[in-house]
Amino acid sequence: MLEHIVFLDKNEGYILRGSLDEGHQKAIVYKTQDQGRTWSYIPSELPHFRGVFRNGK
């Protein structure tokens, strides 16, 4: 499982994970709006991602 953590500002952030299970490759996304104290799963049909996420660059 690959994982990236990106914060857009001091409160809002995302955990982006990619499932590598054969036949079930998809992106898994969690979001926080309280500086990472709590995280909510965001249902998604996004495909598995590759690469690096960079905030604002």
PyMOL Python script that loads the backbone (N, CA, C, O; Angstrom):
from pymol import cmd

cmd.read_pdbstr("""\
ATOM      1  N   MET A   1       0.850  -1.170   0.000  1.00  0.00           N
ATOM      2  CA  MET A   1       0.000   0.000   0.000  1.00  0.00           C
ATOM      3  C   MET A   1       0.898   1.237   0.000  1.00  0.00           C
ATOM      4  O   MET A   1       1.781   1.366   0.848  1.00  0.00           O
ATOM      5  N   LEU A   2       0.673   2.143  -0.949  1.00  0.00           N
ATOM      6  CA  LEU A   2       1.399   3.401  -1.017  1.00  0.00           C
ATOM      7  C   LEU A   2       0.603   4.471  -0.297  1.00  0.00           C
ATOM      8  O   LEU A   2      -0.626   4.411  -0.265  1.00  0.00           O
ATOM      9  N   GLU A   3       1.287   5.452   0.283  1.00  0.00           N
ATOM     10  CA  GLU A   3       0.580   6.462   1.066  1.00  0.00           C
ATOM     11  C   GLU A   3       1.234   7.830   0.914  1.00  0.00           C
ATOM     12  O   GLU A   3       2.457   7.957   0.957  1.00  0.00           O
ATOM     13  N   HIS A   4       0.400   8.849   0.734  1.00  0.00           N
ATOM     14  CA  HIS A   4       0.846  10.245   0.690  1.00  0.00           C
ATOM     15  C   HIS A   4      -0.044  11.032   1.639  1.00  0.00           C
ATOM     16  O   HIS A   4      -1.252  10.801   1.702  1.00  0.00           O
ATOM     17  N   ILE A   5       0.550  11.957   2.375  1.00  0.00           N
ATOM     18  CA  ILE A   5      -0.217  12.839   3.247  1.00  0.00           C
ATOM     19  C   ILE A   5       0.022  14.263   2.769  1.00  0.00           C
ATOM     20  O   ILE A   5       1.164  14.709   2.658  1.00  0.00           O
ATOM     21  N   VAL A   6      -1.069  14.973   2.487  1.00  0.00           N
ATOM     22  CA  VAL A   6      -0.991  16.336   1.949  1.00  0.00           C
ATOM     23  C   VAL A   6      -1.890  17.244   2.769  1.00  0.00           C
ATOM     24  O   VAL A   6      -3.066  16.937   2.963  1.00  0.00           O
ATOM     25  N   PHE A   7      -1.350  18.366   3.258  1.00  0.00           N
ATOM     26  CA  PHE A   7      -2.160  19.379   3.930  1.00  0.00           C
ATOM     27  C   PHE A   7      -2.237  20.602   3.020  1.00  0.00           C
ATOM     28  O   PHE A   7      -1.216  21.102   2.548  1.00  0.00           O
ATOM     29  N   LEU A   8      -3.462  21.077   2.779  1.00  0.00           N
ATOM     30  CA  LEU A   8      -3.670  22.262   1.950  1.00  0.00           C
ATOM     31  C   LEU A   8      -3.516  23.537   2.759  1.00  0.00           C
ATOM     32  O   LEU A   8      -3.159  24.584   2.219  1.00  0.00           O
ATOM     33  N   ASP A   9      -3.783  23.450   4.044  1.00  0.00           N
ATOM     34  CA  ASP A   9      -3.556  24.541   4.981  1.00  0.00           C
ATOM     35  C   ASP A   9      -3.403  23.896   6.361  1.00  0.00           C
ATOM     36  O   ASP A   9      -3.284  22.674   6.452  1.00  0.00           O
ATOM     37  N   LYS A  10      -3.403  24.699   7.445  1.00  0.00           N
ATOM     38  CA  LYS A  10      -3.140  24.106   8.757  1.00  0.00           C
ATOM     39  C   LYS A  10      -4.252  23.172   9.234  1.00  0.00           C
ATOM     40  O   LYS A  10      -4.021  22.360  10.130  1.00  0.00           O
ATOM     41  N   ASN A  11      -5.444  23.266   8.661  1.00  0.00           N
ATOM     42  CA  ASN A  11      -6.571  22.437   9.088  1.00  0.00           C
ATOM     43  C   ASN A  11      -6.904  21.299   8.130  1.00  0.00           C
ATOM     44  O   ASN A  11      -7.138  20.173   8.569  1.00  0.00           O
ATOM     45  N   GLU A  12      -6.927  21.576   6.834  1.00  0.00           N
ATOM     46  CA  GLU A  12      -7.422  20.617   5.842  1.00  0.00           C
ATOM     47  C   GLU A  12      -6.299  19.776   5.251  1.00  0.00           C
ATOM     48  O   GLU A  12      -5.338  20.296   4.684  1.00  0.00           O
ATOM     49  N   GLY A  13      -6.445  18.460   5.399  1.00  0.00           N
ATOM     50  CA  GLY A  13      -5.443  17.555   4.863  1.00  0.00           C
ATOM     51  C   GLY A  13      -6.070  16.281   4.332  1.00  0.00           C
ATOM     52  O   GLY A  13      -7.229  15.973   4.614  1.00  0.00           O
ATOM     53  N   TYR A  14      -5.290  15.548   3.561  1.00  0.00           N
ATOM     54  CA  TYR A  14      -5.745  14.305   2.934  1.00  0.00           C
ATOM     55  C   TYR A  14      -4.686  13.218   3.080  1.00  0.00           C
ATOM     56  O   TYR A  14      -3.487  13.482   3.004  1.00  0.00           O
ATOM     57  N   ILE A  15      -5.151  12.005   3.291  1.00  0.00           N
ATOM     58  CA  ILE A  15      -4.300  10.823   3.175  1.00  0.00           C
ATOM     59  C   ILE A  15      -4.747  10.133   1.896  1.00  0.00           C
ATOM     60  O   ILE A  15      -5.920   9.798   1.731  1.00  0.00           O
ATOM     61  N   LEU A  16      -3.812   9.929   1.013  1.00  0.00           N
ATOM     62  CA  LEU A  16      -4.091   9.289  -0.268  1.00  0.00           C
ATOM     63  C   LEU A  16      -3.338   7.975  -0.293  1.00  0.00           C
ATOM     64  O   LEU A  16      -2.108   7.941  -0.243  1.00  0.00           O
ATOM     65  N   ARG A  17      -4.086   6.908  -0.370  1.00  0.00           N
ATOM     66  CA  ARG A  17      -3.485   5.580  -0.348  1.00  0.00           C
ATOM     67  C   ARG A  17      -3.872   4.857  -1.625  1.00  0.00           C
ATOM     68  O   ARG A  17      -4.925   5.120  -2.206  1.00  0.00           O
ATOM     69  N   GLY A  18      -3.035   3.968  -2.046  1.00  0.00           N
ATOM     70  CA  GLY A  18      -3.325   3.171  -3.225  1.00  0.00           C
ATOM     71  C   GLY A  18      -3.301   1.703  -2.889  1.00  0.00           C
ATOM     72  O   GLY A  18      -2.300   1.186  -2.393  1.00  0.00           O
ATOM     73  N   SER A  19      -4.392   1.037  -3.155  1.00  0.00           N
ATOM     74  CA  SER A  19      -4.465  -0.402  -2.936  1.00  0.00           C
ATOM     75  C   SER A  19      -3.741  -1.111  -4.071  1.00  0.00           C
ATOM     76  O   SER A  19      -3.973  -0.812  -5.242  1.00  0.00           O
ATOM     77  N   LEU A  20      -2.877  -2.034  -3.732  1.00  0.00           N
ATOM     78  CA  LEU A  20      -2.125  -2.776  -4.747  1.00  0.00           C
ATOM     79  C   LEU A  20      -2.632  -4.199  -4.905  1.00  0.00           C
ATOM     80  O   LEU A  20      -1.978  -5.024  -5.544  1.00  0.00           O
ATOM     81  N   ASP A  21      -3.790  -4.492  -4.329  1.00  0.00           N
ATOM     82  CA  ASP A  21      -4.357  -5.832  -4.461  1.00  0.00           C
ATOM     83  C   ASP A  21      -4.693  -6.103  -5.918  1.00  0.00           C
ATOM     84  O   ASP A  21      -5.373  -5.308  -6.567  1.00  0.00           O
ATOM     85  N   GLU A  22      -4.216  -7.223  -6.423  1.00  0.00           N
ATOM     86  CA  GLU A  22      -4.465  -7.563  -7.819  1.00  0.00           C
ATOM     87  C   GLU A  22      -5.967  -7.636  -8.087  1.00  0.00           C
ATOM     88  O   GLU A  22      -6.707  -8.298  -7.359  1.00  0.00           O
ATOM     89  N   GLY A  23      -6.407  -6.949  -9.137  1.00  0.00           N
ATOM     90  CA  GLY A  23      -7.807  -6.949  -9.499  1.00  0.00           C
ATOM     91  C   GLY A  23      -8.651  -5.930  -8.760  1.00  0.00           C
ATOM     92  O   GLY A  23      -9.805  -5.706  -9.125  1.00  0.00           O
ATOM     93  N   HIS A  24      -8.094  -5.301  -7.720  1.00  0.00           N
ATOM     94  CA  HIS A  24      -8.860  -4.329  -6.929  1.00  0.00           C
ATOM     95  C   HIS A  24      -8.061  -3.050  -6.728  1.00  0.00           C
ATOM     96  O   HIS A  24      -8.118  -2.445  -5.657  1.00  0.00           O
ATOM     97  N   GLN A  25      -7.321  -2.636  -7.743  1.00  0.00           N
ATOM     98  CA  GLN A  25      -6.492  -1.447  -7.592  1.00  0.00           C
ATOM     99  C   GLN A  25      -7.360  -0.196  -7.621  1.00  0.00           C
ATOM    100  O   GLN A  25      -8.039   0.075  -8.611  1.00  0.00           O
ATOM    101  N   LYS A  26      -7.333   0.559  -6.535  1.00  0.00           N
ATOM    102  CA  LYS A  26      -8.107   1.796  -6.457  1.00  0.00           C
ATOM    103  C   LYS A  26      -7.457   2.739  -5.457  1.00  0.00           C
ATOM    104  O   LYS A  26      -6.657   2.327  -4.618  1.00  0.00           O
ATOM    105  N   ALA A  27      -7.816   4.012  -5.564  1.00  0.00           N
ATOM    106  CA  ALA A  27      -7.339   5.011  -4.614  1.00  0.00           C
ATOM    107  C   ALA A  27      -8.213   4.966  -3.367  1.00  0.00           C
ATOM    108  O   ALA A  27      -9.420   4.739  -3.452  1.00  0.00           O
ATOM    109  N   ILE A  28      -7.593   5.186  -2.206  1.00  0.00           N
ATOM    110  CA  ILE A  28      -8.295   5.236  -0.931  1.00  0.00           C
ATOM    111  C   ILE A  28      -7.994   6.608  -0.339  1.00  0.00           C
ATOM    112  O   ILE A  28      -6.829   6.975  -0.184  1.00  0.00           O
ATOM    113  N   VAL A  29      -9.045   7.373  -0.006  1.00  0.00           N
ATOM    114  CA  VAL A  29      -8.861   8.773   0.393  1.00  0.00           C
ATOM    115  C   VAL A  29      -9.498   9.019   1.763  1.00  0.00           C
ATOM    116  O   VAL A  29     -10.628   8.604   2.020  1.00  0.00           O
ATOM    117  N   TYR A  30      -8.752   9.703   2.635  1.00  0.00           N
ATOM    118  CA  TYR A  30      -9.248  10.164   3.930  1.00  0.00           C
ATOM    119  C   TYR A  30      -9.025  11.663   4.014  1.00  0.00           C
ATOM    120  O   TYR A  30      -8.070  12.181   3.435  1.00  0.00           O
ATOM    121  N   LYS A  31      -9.909  12.376   4.738  1.00  0.00           N
ATOM    122  CA  LYS A  31      -9.809  13.829   4.857  1.00  0.00           C
ATOM    123  C   LYS A  31      -9.929  14.245   6.318  1.00  0.00           C
ATOM    124  O   LYS A  31     -10.680  13.654   7.094  1.00  0.00           O
ATOM    125  N   THR A  32      -9.161  15.288   6.675  1.00  0.00           N
ATOM    126  CA  THR A  32      -9.282  15.910   7.990  1.00  0.00           C
ATOM    127  C   THR A  32      -9.560  17.396   7.806  1.00  0.00           C
ATOM    128  O   THR A  32      -9.112  18.003   6.833  1.00  0.00           O
ATOM    129  N   GLN A  33     -10.292  17.972   8.733  1.00  0.00           N
ATOM    130  CA  GLN A  33     -10.524  19.414   8.731  1.00  0.00           C
ATOM    131  C   GLN A  33     -10.209  20.005  10.099  1.00  0.00           C
ATOM    132  O   GLN A  33     -10.591  21.134  10.405  1.00  0.00           O
ATOM    133  N   ASP A  34      -9.500  19.216  10.924  1.00  0.00           N
ATOM    134  CA  ASP A  34      -9.180  19.671  12.286  1.00  0.00           C
ATOM    135  C   ASP A  34      -7.720  19.391  12.641  1.00  0.00           C
ATOM    136  O   ASP A  34      -7.415  18.924  13.739  1.00  0.00           O
ATOM    137  N   GLN A  35      -6.837  19.679  11.710  1.00  0.00           N
ATOM    138  CA  GLN A  35      -5.392  19.536  11.911  1.00  0.00           C
ATOM    139  C   GLN A  35      -4.950  18.097  12.121  1.00  0.00           C
ATOM    140  O   GLN A  35      -3.890  17.859  12.700  1.00  0.00           O
ATOM    141  N   GLY A  36      -5.734  17.141  11.667  1.00  0.00           N
ATOM    142  CA  GLY A  36      -5.351  15.738  11.756  1.00  0.00           C
ATOM    143  C   GLY A  36      -5.834  15.012  12.992  1.00  0.00           C
ATOM    144  O   GLY A  36      -5.484  13.850  13.195  1.00  0.00           O
ATOM    145  N   ARG A  37      -6.628  15.665  13.821  1.00  0.00           N
ATOM    146  CA  ARG A  37      -7.138  14.984  15.015  1.00  0.00           C
ATOM    147  C   ARG A  37      -8.106  13.866  14.651  1.00  0.00           C
ATOM    148  O   ARG A  37      -8.076  12.795  15.257  1.00  0.00           O
ATOM    149  N   THR A  38      -8.966  14.112  13.662  1.00  0.00           N
ATOM    150  CA  THR A  38      -9.900  13.078  13.202  1.00  0.00           C
ATOM    151  C   THR A  38      -9.833  13.006  11.676  1.00  0.00           C
ATOM    152  O   THR A  38      -9.545  13.996  11.004  1.00  0.00           O
ATOM    153  N   TRP A  39     -10.104  11.816  11.151  1.00  0.00           N
ATOM    154  CA  TRP A  39     -10.059  11.577   9.709  1.00  0.00           C
ATOM    155  C   TRP A  39     -11.347  10.901   9.281  1.00  0.00           C
ATOM    156  O   TRP A  39     -11.881  10.053   9.996  1.00  0.00           O
ATOM    157  N   SER A  40     -11.854  11.287   8.090  1.00  0.00           N
ATOM    158  CA  SER A  40     -13.068  10.690   7.536  1.00  0.00           C
ATOM    159  C   SER A  40     -12.740  10.044   6.196  1.00  0.00           C
ATOM    160  O   SER A  40     -12.036  10.621   5.367  1.00  0.00           O
ATOM    161  N   TYR A  41     -13.256   8.848   6.000  1.00  0.00           N
ATOM    162  CA  TYR A  41     -13.092   8.147   4.735  1.00  0.00           C
ATOM    163  C   TYR A  41     -13.955   8.819   3.676  1.00  0.00           C
ATOM    164  O   TYR A  41     -15.113   9.145   3.940  1.00  0.00           O
ATOM    165  N   ILE A  42     -13.414   9.030   2.488  1.00  0.00           N
ATOM    166  CA  ILE A  42     -14.173   9.588   1.376  1.00  0.00           C
ATOM    167  C   ILE A  42     -14.340   8.482   0.336  1.00  0.00           C
ATOM    168  O   ILE A  42     -13.368   8.098  -0.314  1.00  0.00           O
ATOM    169  N   PRO A  43     -15.562   7.963   0.169  1.00  0.00           N
ATOM    170  CA  PRO A  43     -15.782   6.931  -0.848  1.00  0.00           C
ATOM    171  C   PRO A  43     -15.393   7.461  -2.226  1.00  0.00           C
ATOM    172  O   PRO A  43     -15.715   8.596  -2.578  1.00  0.00           O
ATOM    173  N   SER A  44     -14.705   6.635  -2.993  1.00  0.00           N
ATOM    174  CA  SER A  44     -14.200   7.096  -4.279  1.00  0.00           C
ATOM    175  C   SER A  44     -14.087   5.929  -5.246  1.00  0.00           C
ATOM    176  O   SER A  44     -13.817   4.796  -4.847  1.00  0.00           O
ATOM    177  N   GLU A  45     -14.293   6.214  -6.486  1.00  0.00           N
ATOM    178  CA  GLU A  45     -14.063   5.246  -7.558  1.00  0.00           C
ATOM    179  C   GLU A  45     -12.823   5.639  -8.356  1.00  0.00           C
ATOM    180  O   GLU A  45     -12.640   5.192  -9.489  1.00  0.00           O
ATOM    181  N   LEU A  46     -11.972   6.476  -7.762  1.00  0.00           N
ATOM    182  CA  LEU A  46     -10.748   6.886  -8.445  1.00  0.00           C
ATOM    183  C   LEU A  46      -9.834   5.685  -8.648  1.00  0.00           C
ATOM    184  O   LEU A  46      -9.788   4.792  -7.802  1.00  0.00           O
ATOM    185  N   PRO A  47      -9.108   5.653  -9.758  1.00  0.00           N
ATOM    186  CA  PRO A  47      -8.169   4.555  -9.974  1.00  0.00           C
ATOM    187  C   PRO A  47      -6.961   4.682  -9.055  1.00  0.00           C
ATOM    188  O   PRO A  47      -6.716   5.741  -8.476  1.00  0.00           O
ATOM    189  N   HIS A  48      -6.224   3.610  -8.931  1.00  0.00           N
ATOM    190  CA  HIS A  48      -4.965   3.604  -8.174  1.00  0.00           C
ATOM    191  C   HIS A  48      -4.071   4.703  -8.729  1.00  0.00           C
ATOM    192  O   HIS A  48      -4.015   4.894  -9.943  1.00  0.00           O
ATOM    193  N   PHE A  49      -3.370   5.428  -7.864  1.00  0.00           N
ATOM    194  CA  PHE A  49      -2.516   6.515  -8.314  1.00  0.00           C
ATOM    195  C   PHE A  49      -1.053   6.109  -8.219  1.00  0.00           C
ATOM    196  O   PHE A  49      -0.679   5.207  -7.470  1.00  0.00           O
ATOM    197  N   ARG A  50      -0.245   6.802  -8.998  1.00  0.00           N
ATOM    198  CA  ARG A  50       1.205   6.638  -8.949  1.00  0.00           C
ATOM    199  C   ARG A  50       1.822   8.027  -8.949  1.00  0.00           C
ATOM    200  O   ARG A  50       1.262   8.960  -9.525  1.00  0.00           O
ATOM    201  N   GLY A  51       2.965   8.165  -8.308  1.00  0.00           N
ATOM    202  CA  GLY A  51       3.660   9.445  -8.342  1.00  0.00           C
ATOM    203  C   GLY A  51       3.646  10.142  -7.004  1.00  0.00           C
ATOM    204  O   GLY A  51       3.247   9.572  -5.988  1.00  0.00           O
ATOM    205  N   VAL A  52       4.088  11.383  -7.019  1.00  0.00           N
ATOM    206  CA  VAL A  52       4.234  12.181  -5.801  1.00  0.00           C
ATOM    207  C   VAL A  52       3.295  13.368  -5.870  1.00  0.00           C
ATOM    208  O   VAL A  52       3.182  14.015  -6.911  1.00  0.00           O
ATOM    209  N   PHE A  53       2.621  13.656  -4.766  1.00  0.00           N
ATOM    210  CA  PHE A  53       1.749  14.818  -4.662  1.00  0.00           C
ATOM    211  C   PHE A  53       2.531  15.916  -3.975  1.00  0.00           C
ATOM    212  O   PHE A  53       3.164  15.680  -2.946  1.00  0.00           O
ATOM    213  N   ARG A  54       2.493  17.125  -4.539  1.00  0.00           N
ATOM    214  CA  ARG A  54       3.189  18.254  -3.943  1.00  0.00           C
ATOM    215  C   ARG A  54       2.210  19.391  -3.777  1.00  0.00           C
ATOM    216  O   ARG A  54       1.494  19.744  -4.715  1.00  0.00           O
ATOM    217  N   ASN A  55       2.172  19.961  -2.601  1.00  0.00           N
ATOM    218  CA  ASN A  55       1.238  21.043  -2.281  1.00  0.00           C
ATOM    219  C   ASN A  55       1.738  22.354  -2.864  1.00  0.00           C
ATOM    220  O   ASN A  55       2.788  22.860  -2.470  1.00  0.00           O
ATOM    221  N   GLY A  56       0.968  22.904  -3.818  1.00  0.00           N
ATOM    222  CA  GLY A  56       1.245  24.240  -4.339  1.00  0.00           C
ATOM    223  C   GLY A  56       2.479  24.371  -5.204  1.00  0.00           C
ATOM    224  O   GLY A  56       2.930  25.489  -5.449  1.00  0.00           O
ATOM    225  N   LYS A  57       3.039  23.278  -5.673  1.00  0.00           N
ATOM    226  CA  LYS A  57       4.258  23.362  -6.505  1.00  0.00           C
ATOM    227  C   LYS A  57       4.129  22.505  -7.724  1.00  0.00           C
ATOM    228  O   LYS A  57       5.050  22.448  -8.539  1.00  0.00           O
TER     229      LYS A  57
END
""", "prot")
cmd.dss("prot")
cmd.show_as("cartoon", "prot")
cmd.util.cbc("prot")
cmd.orient("prot")
